[in-house]
């Protein structure tokens, strides 16, 4: 029998396994003669034997710091391609995730400890029990074999420790790496919840024709939807969605198909109560020619450049009369000349009910301020719809953020701003205006700068521009001059107080140069510190892992207490999460004063860590937050928070591409005496105050300037007669 080749890893993968930076691995290679020699690759990109590396690390006390998800990712790369078993087939592995999620933690632990042959047999049995759940999977033509054991062990462990959804994410990422698809991004959960809540009432039957990972349908299930239908052009996304929804909504009927919804509709006869969709943007090859006479184009044939309007009409065609469709669309859809006729018919017929503008960074693509379109299929003989609601949360989000006391934002790897947006404020303003409008559109009162109901007649001009910012800004010109002047004065007073506070904080001088060279120290991973009793790592049980039994998590049951989320940490707010979304009676850790809280996702702006105070004490821990509870006799709280949140530390402990997931056990902390920790801790506390005050002053300055500029250009404010004209310098062109 030929010998199976050993697994090989790169230096980057070694750094993730050991929980160190890549520079540390390079130092090991130079300083230690017994470091394993390259077993493949090239001189510039060497590969190393995995078992030899692990043996070398173990001999020096470096236990693996890789998270279960990272271990699964590594095993898939090393063993998942080219094998003879089902371990290289993502469809079969997705089925196995679903089966594993239905077992108790003890069962999964026992499975991971089986011999390679017995483990493969166990996986075959588990897969057969859920064979019909995944579209295009479960054929049984390829079986799990002993050589798949490394992947199977990692998969069972990942489901056991991090839940089925985490394992699904790794599998989908792995398969998408080898596909030609692009733009496969998960819609942020706060945005999916907003989209789902824009549908009045409780829809029972919901369709997403571009379901992706199933996040919008999952949001619909949280609102009570019991029949979930999805379709996606990428088979891997369809399979992922089917498993994910089965885990997230076990009592719902889930039907997911693979295929292009516009060209090959899998549900041609389906009429749903609601359609939710985040369709692909800017696609010119969407079927314009072959679908020119399609009956779905009741509002006009979409131009080749208007794929988004094709999706809008596809959604309307799948609604029962009076049903609602909510789509996430790019801003160009509201104003492109090629879509004018279709937009005009949507307005004229009353099918378009509202357009909500979101802040930049709400979802991919991050540099664009997306819009939510709310459509309703007209009812025969129904009431005439004379107006459309326009809501601009982009500007109000900036205004609201300026009044907060959160930390100054800073850009981290990944670029996403979604995690640091005030989603509760955005959703509250959008839903408040929408509900007031739907109660009685004729008596809706405009809110200057936020919401405005515009008559259909006023929209049907030569352009039919439906951009909320333009239409809502027109209502600001109607603002009362006295009220705006009072608002400006209040903003200026807040700004003056903030700058004075910033000056006091910036005056602290409790640090100096280290000497001729930077100080170095020994470090330990958080996992090592936890094993030694210096701290405790806590988390909230992932949604997909609930209901399997076991004793994961710590603290109290989810109740009506607030929940601290990753977004709260990023923007510096108090706990704003909803406990009803955490669990159905499963334990969630209760935060106590002195806990160190770290965001689980490193993408986005805003601080990564927070020291819990009285405001957070008693709140429940959100699913996207890691909790570090230090032993005060061994670790200073602010010292721990400062080093855990260091950019290099976060980067070294993060995995992923677009979204960076932080592995808490891989974060490293210097080993220093407690007295010295306390000196560092006080310095870090001062840095936190400086960042918080600088951020607050910056936001207040921006808000004050925006109010002043808007008032001057809108005619509500006049320059003082005592204003001294600006004297240009010699180099000024004016």
N, C-alpha and C positions, 0 to 999 in steps of 0.2 A: 504494500500500500504506500503511495507516495507521501512524503512528509509534507504536512500543511505549512505553508510559509508563515513566519512569525509576523505579528502586527508591527507596523512602524509608525512613529510619531515625529512631528516637527518640533522645533524648539519652542514654538508658540504653544503647542499642545502640552509640552512638558511644563511650561509655566502655569497652565491652567490646572494640570494635575497636582502640582506641588503647591499651588496657591501663592506663587511669587511672580515678580515681574519678569519680562523677557531679558532685561539687563542682568538680573540675578542668574538666570540660566547661562548667559554668556560668561559671567564671572566664574561659575562652576566649571565650565568647559576649560577655561584658561588656568584656573588655580589648582584643580584636582586632577592628578595624573590618572586616577582610577575611574574618572567619569567615562561612561560607555562610549566607545568609538562609534562613529557613524556606520550604519549598516546599509546605507543606500542614499539615494538622492544625488545632489551635486555639491560641489565645494561651497557654493554660496547658499544653498538650501539643503543642508544635510538632513537625513532621516535616521532615527535611532530605534533600536529594538525596544518595544514597549516593556516587555518583561524585564529586560536588563535595566532599564531606567527605573522601573518600580522597585526592583531589588536594591539598586543603588540608593534610592530615596529612603527606603525602609531601613537600610543599614545606618543611615544618619538621622533617623528619627523623624523624617518628613512623611507623616501619614498623608494620604491623598486628601486634598482640600476641595476636590471637584464635587459640585453638587450632583445629585442624582440625574438631573436633566442634562448636565454637561457630560456626565459619564455615558449616558445614552447617546448623546450626540457623537462622542468619540468612538463608541463601539459601532455605531452605524457607519461612520466614515472608514473605520478599519476593516470591518467584516461584512458590510451590507451590500457590496457590489461584487458580482462575479461568483458568489457562492452557489452551491447546488440546492440549497434549501429555501424555504419560504422567508427566511430572515432578510432576504434582499427585496421582498415584495411589500411595498408600503401598504397596499390594500389589505393584505393578510395581517400585517402588524397593527393596523388601525382596528381591525376586528379584535385582535388580542387585547388592545387597550380597553375596549368596551367590556370584554369579558373580565379582565383583571379588575376593573373598577367596581365590579359587582361582588368581589370577594372581600373578606375582612382583612385587615392588616396582618393578622397572624397567618392567614392562609397564604398571603403573598410572600411573607418572610419564609415560610416553609417551602414554597415553590422555588424561590431563588436559591435555596440551599440544596436542591436536588442535584443528582449527577447529570451530566450532559444528556445522556440518553433518556433518563426519566423526565428531565425538564422539557425536552422536545416532545415527548408523549403527552405531558401535561398541557403544553401549549396547544397541541393538536386537539385535545379534548375541549379546552376552553374555547378555541376558535369555532369548533363545530357547533357549540351551544348558541352562537350569535351569528351564524353564517348568512342570514338573510338581511342583516341590518345595514350593510354598506353597498351602495350601487357600484356594480362592476367588480366587486370583491367576493371573497368566500367561495371561489370556484373549486377549491380543493385539488387542483391539478398539480400544485407544488406543495409539498409537506415540509413541516419543520423537522430539521435533522440535528444531530448532535453538534455539528460545527456552528449552528446558530446559537449555541448556549450563551456566549458572551452578550449578544444582543438581547436575548430573552431575559437573562438575569438583570441586565441594566433596565429593561423595560418594566419588569415587575417591581424593581426597587424604586423606579421613578414614580410609578403609579402609587406605590405604598407611601412614599415620602412627600410627594408634591401634587398628587392627584392626576386624574386622567387627562384634564385639559392641558397640563404642562407637557405630558408625554405626547399628546396630539400635536401640540405646537412644534415640538422637536421633529416629529415625523414629517409634518407638512413642510417645514423648512428644509429638511433633507431632500425631499422629492422635488421641491420647487427649484433647488439648486441645479438640477439636471434638466430642467424644462426651459423652453424658450420664452416662457411667460414673464411678463413684468407687470408691475403695478398691483401685485397681490398683497394688499395691506389690510390689516384688521382695523375696523372702525372702532375708535375709542369707546369704552363702555358708557361714559357719561353722555356722549353724543347719541349712542344707540337708544339710551333711555329717553332722551329728549324727543327723538324721532318717534318712538313708540307712544309717548304720552301726547303727542300732537293729534293722535287719532281719538276722537271723542268716544266715550263709552268703553265697553270691553269687547273688542272684536274676538270672535271665536275662531274663524278661519282666516289665516294670514298667509300671504304669498310673498316670497322674495325671489324675483327672477334672476338676480345676480348675487346669490347668497354668500359666496366666498366661504368664510369660516363659520357662518351661521350666527354671527353676533346680533344682527337685527332681529332674526327670528327668536333668538334667546331672550332678547329684550321684550318681544311680544309675549313670550310665554310667561315672563315675570308679571305681565299685566293680566294674565288669565287666559290667553289664547290656548286652545286645546287641539287645533288642527294646524299643523305647520307644513307648508309646502315650499320647497326650494329647488332652484336649478342654477347650475354654474357651468361655464364653458370649460373650466379646468377640472378634469376628473379627480385630481388629488383634493381640490377644494370641496367638491361635491361629497367625496368620501369622508373628509374631515368634518364637514358640516353635519352629515348624517350621524356620525358617532358623537360629536360634541352636543348636538341637540338631544340625542337619546340620553346622554348623561345629565344634561342640564334640566331637561323637562321629561322625566321618566313617565309621567302620566299622560303626556300629550301623544297624539298620533303624528309621527314624523314621516314625511315622504320627500325624498330628495333625489333628483335626477341629474345626470351629467349631460351637457349639450348647450348649444347657443340658443338662448330663449327667443331671440328675434327671428332667426332662420329656422329653428326646429323646436318650436314650443312644445314642451313635454306635457303641458296641461291646457290644451286648446279649449276645452269645455269648462274649465274651472272659473267660477265666479266667487271671489273672496270678499269678506267683510272689509279687509284692509290689505293694501300692498305697500310694503316697505322696501326701499332699494337704495343702494349706493352704487350706481352703474358706472362702467368705465367712461372716462372722459376723452373727448377729442378723437374718437375712432372714426375714420372715414370709410373704412371697409366694413360697414355694419350690415350691408345687404340692400343698399339703396336701389340698385337696378332690378334685382330679382323680386323685391318686395314693393315695387312701385304701385301695384294695384291691390295691395293688402287691405282687407276690410277694417283693420285696426286704425287706419289713418282717417278717423272720423273728423279730425280737426285740420286736415290738410296733409299732403305728402311732405314729410320732412326733407329738407335739402341734404345733400351728401355730407355737408359739414355739421349737420344738426342731429347727431346720433342721440344726444340727450333728449331732444323732443320726440324722437322715436320711442325711447324708453318711457317717457311720460305718457304717450298715447297707448303703449303696450300695457302700462299699469292701469289706465282708465278702462281699457277693454276687458280687464280681468276683474272688475269690481261689480258688485251688485249695485242697483240704483241706490244712490245715497251713500255708497261706501267711499272710504277715503284712501288716497294714496299719498305717501310722504316720501319724497326723493331728495337725496343729497346731490346737488349739482354745482358745477363751476359757475362763477359770476358771468362769464361770457354768454351763457344761455339766456340771460335776461336782456341782452342788448344787441346781439349780433344781427346785422341786417338780413342775413339769409333766413333767420327764423321769425321775421316780423309777422308774416301771414299766419303761421301756426299760433304764435303768441296772441295775436289779435283774436283768433277764433276761440282760444281757451278763455280769454277774458270775456268776450261777447256772450259765450254760451253759459258763463257762470261756473265753468269747470275749475278755474284757478281761484282758490280761496285766499291763499296767503303766501308771501315770500319772506323768509327770515334770513337776514345776513348774519354770518358768524364771524368771530374774530379770526385774524390770520393765525394759522397754527392749530386750528381746531381738529383737523384731520389731514391726511395726505391729499394733495401735495401741500407741504407745509408753508410755502411762500404765498399761498392764495387764500383769500377770504371766501370760503365756500358759502353756498346758500341752501336753505331748505325750502323746497316747494311743497305746498299742501294743495292737493287737488281733490275734488269730489265729483263723482259721476252724477250728472244731472238726473233728477227723477221726473218721469213723465207726469205732467200736471203739477209739478212741485212749485214752490215759491220762487219768484224771480230774484236772482242774486245781482244786486246793483253795484257792489263795491268789492274791492280787494284789500286785504290787510297787508301792510308792509311794516316789518319790524327790523330795526338796526341794532343788534346786540354788540356789534363791533365797537362802536363809539362808547356805548354805555358801559361795556366791560372795562374800557380804559378809565372812564370816569370813576366807576366804583372801586377799581383797584387803587386809584390815587388816594382814596380816603382811608385805606387800610393801613395797618402797621406792620405788614409783612416784610421779609428781608429783601434786600436788593437782589434782583435776578441775575444769574450768570449763565452763560451758555455752556452746556456740557455736550459730550459726544452724542451723536444721533440726531440732534437738531430739532426734535419735536418739542413744541410748546404746549401740547395738549394737556400734559400732566399738571402744568402750573396755571392753567386758566381757572377762573372762578366759575366753575360749571354750575354750581348751585345758583349763583347770581344770574348767569346767562339763561339757564333753564327757567328760573323763576320769572324773569322779565318776559321771556318769550311766551311761556305758557299763560302768564297772567293776562297779557294783551290778547292772546288767541282766545282764551275762554271768555273774556269780556266781549270780544267781537262776535263769537258764535252765539252767545246768549241773545244778542240783539244788534245786528250789524247797523241798523238804521240809527240807533242812539249811541253808538260807540263814540267815546270822547278821545280825541287824539292826545297823545302824550309827547310834547315837543322833545325832539332828539331821540325818541325811542320808537314810537309806533304811530301810524297814521292810516286811516281807512280812506282810500281814494276811489272815487266813483269810476265805473267802467267807462263812461263817456269821456272822462278826462284822460284816461289811459290810451284810448284808441286814436292816437295821432299818427303822423307819418312814420314814426320810429317805433312806437309801442315799447319803450324802454321801461323795464320792470325792475330796475336796480333800486333796492331799498334805500341805500345811502342818499341817492338823489331825491327821492320822493319824501323821505322822512326829514331830510334837511330843510325841505321847503316849509315844513311845519314849524321848524325852529324860528324862522323869520317872523312867525306870528306870536312868539313868546312876549310876555309882558316886560317892558323895559325895566320897571322898578324891581320886579322879581329877579331878573337876570343880574341887575346891578347888585342886589343884596347877595346873590349867590357868588358873584365875583368877589365881593368884600369878604365874605366868609372864607372863601378859598384862599385869599391873600393872607388872612390872619392865620389860618392853619399852616400856610407855607412859612411864614415868619417864625412861628413857634418851632416848626420842624427844623429849620436851618439853625436856630439857636441851639436846639438839642444836639444836632449833628456837630456843631462846633465844640460843644462840651465833650462829647464822646471822642472826637478826633484829637483832643488835647492830651489824651493819655499817652505816656511815654515809657511804658513798662517793658521795653525790650531793647536789645542792642545786638551788635555783631557777634557772631560765634567765635571769631578769631581768624586765623590765616586760612582755614578750610572749614567746610561745613561739618557739623557734628554727625557722627554715625552711631548707630545703636543696634543691638540685637532685637529681633521682633518675633512675635508668635502670632499664629492665626487665631481668629475668634473661636474656631473649633477647638484648638488646643487649650485656650483659656477656659472654654466651657467644660472640657473634660477635666481640667484641673480645679474646677469649682470657683474660678475667679469671676465668672459671669454666667448668666443663664440666657439662652436663646429661645425666644418664643415666637409663634406665628399663629395665624388663624387658619383653621382647616380649609383647604381649597374647596370650592363648591362641588367639584366633581367627586371629591372623596367623602362627602357627607353620606350618612345613612349606611355606611358599611360596618359600623361598629368600631371598636377600638377606643383608645383614650388619648387621641392627639389633641394638641392645643392645651391651654391651661386657663383657668379663670372661670368666669361666670357664663351663663347662657345668654345668647343674643336676646335682647329685650328692647325696651323703648329708650335705652340710653344712647347718646350720640356715639358715632364711630369716627375715629381719626383716620383719614385717608391719605394717600400719597399726595394728592392735590393740596390738601390742607398744609402739609409740610412744605411743599414747594412755594406756596404763596403766603405762608405765615399766618394762616387763619386758625381759628379754633376748630374743634371737631364738628364736621357738618354731615357726615355720612349717615345712612339709614340702616339701622340694625336689622330691619326685616330682610335685607338683601344678604346678610351674613350667613344665616343658617336657620334651619327649622328645628331649633332645640339643640344644636350642637354647640360645644364649648368654644368661646372666643376669649383670648386673654384680656384681662382688665388692666389698663394702664395705671401705674402708680407714679407719684412724683419721684424724679430721679432716674427714671428709665431713659435710655437713649433709643431714639426711633430713627430708622433709616429707610428711605424710600426703596422699594424693591425694583423699580425701573429707573435706570440712570438717564434715559432720554428726556430732554426738556430743559427748561430754565428753572431757576429757583434753587434754594439750598437743598442738600440731600439729607441732612440730619437735623434732629431737634432733641433738646433735653426737655423731658416732660415736666411741666410745672403744675400748679394748682388747677389751671384751666383744663388741662388734659387728664388730670387724675380722675379715675372713675369711668372714663370713656372706654369703649371697646376698640380693639385693634383691628384695623381694616386689613383686607386680604393682600393689599399691595404695600404693606409696611412690615419691616423686620423689627423686632423688639429685642434690645440688649439690656439685661438687668444686671448691673455690676454689683459685686460685693463691696460695699463702701470701705471695708477694712483693707481691701487689696487694690481697688481701682477707683480713681477719681472720675466722677461723671463727666465733667466738661473736658477733661483730658481725653477720655474715651471718645466722646462725640467729635472732638476736633480731629483726631487722627483717623477715625472711621470715615469721616466725610472728606478727607483729602482727595483731590482730583486724581492723583496718581494711584491712590489706594482703590478708589471706586473703579477706575479704568482697569486695573489689574484683576479685579474680582468680578468683572462683567463679561457676559457672553451675549452674542447676537450680532445682528447687522444694523437694521433700522431701529429696532427696539433692543436696548441693552438691559438684560436682566442681571441684577446684582446677586451673587452667591454670598450670603452673609458669612458662612464659615471660612471663606477665603480672605476676608478682610484682615489686615495685619495691624498689630498694635505694638509699639516699642515696650520693652521690658525695663521699666525705670522704678526707683524707689517711690513710695507713696508721697513723700514730701516733695520730691521733684515733680511728680505728676500734678500735684496741687498748684505748683507755680505755673506749669503749662496750662492747667485748667483755667486759672484766672485769666491768663492771656487769651485763651480761646473764647472765654466768655466776653471779654472786651471786643474781640473781633466780631463776634455775633452781634453785639450792640451796634458797632460801627456799620456793619452791613445792613442791619435793620433800619437804622436811622437814615443812612444814605439812600436806601431804596424808597423809603417813605417821602423824603424830601424831593427825590427825582420825580416820583409820581405826582406829587402835589404841584410841583413846578409845571409839569406838562399839562395838568388839568387846568391850572390857573391861566396859562398861556392860551390854551384852546378856548376857554370861556371868553377871554378878552378879545381874541382874534375873531371869534364868531359873533360877539356882540358888536364889535366895530364894523365888521363887514355886513352884518344883518340890519344895522341901523338902530339897534336898541341902546348902544353906548356911543357917546360922543367924546372926542378928545377934549381935555380941559383947555380953557382959553389961556391958562397960565403956563401951559407946557412950553418949555424952552426948545426951540428947534435944534436938532442934532447938528453939530459942527463937524463936517467930514474932514478926515485927515488928508494930507497932501497926495496920498496914493489912491484915494477913493475915486471911482469913476463917476460918482454922482455929485 
